[in-house]
């Protein structure tokens, strides 16, 4: 079974530029998550989708971050404009939408460096 | 509200000796608890999970964890460390239900020496 795919793996941009990350979840997983992991910390949830609807985006900095999941499969996360403090690893995860099946499976992440 | 406290930010063991990574949790509901491992430049991999079945949970690569409700703990152990176990380990708590939200601890870096 293929895992969660993410691209690109690495990205270096200058502050005030824009950047986009892509995620393809495990086939059949209705729930998709984006996390931000700053160096030395645990991942922090940015946004959670159920199919193509947003379940939780309370931690998403909406003035600069946006995410979409058109057609309920692939998802993109965008930052515009980027700030230095956005340097982090952006992780995508997916899970089934079933009671008791909360296990989230993570992709390899996209490492972003903002200069 | 839910939270996780990993009691050690860094643990160093010799190869072949036991591993103990400590985790305490707080949750308003019956929690699900997980341990994830993250090797350098790799994604998070699920080691094991507790979801209100057996309190002693066995995971991959010889790891296991015991859920102790009275102590609100979920410590991770392994009888004999291997060099390949060197990584960052995260204890994670989740509220039950379909809209579960994971709360991660700050991580414990495991170092394994010869």
Interface residues (C-beta under 8 A of the other chain):
Chain A: X4 X33 X40 X41 X42 X43 X44 X45 X48 X50 X55 X56 X91 X93 X95 X97 X98 X99 X100 X102 X103 X104 X105 X106 X107 X108 X109 X111
Chain B: X32 X34 X36 X41 X42 X43 X44 X45 X46 X49 X51 X90 X94 X96 X97 X98 X99 X100 X101 X102 X104 X105 X106 X107
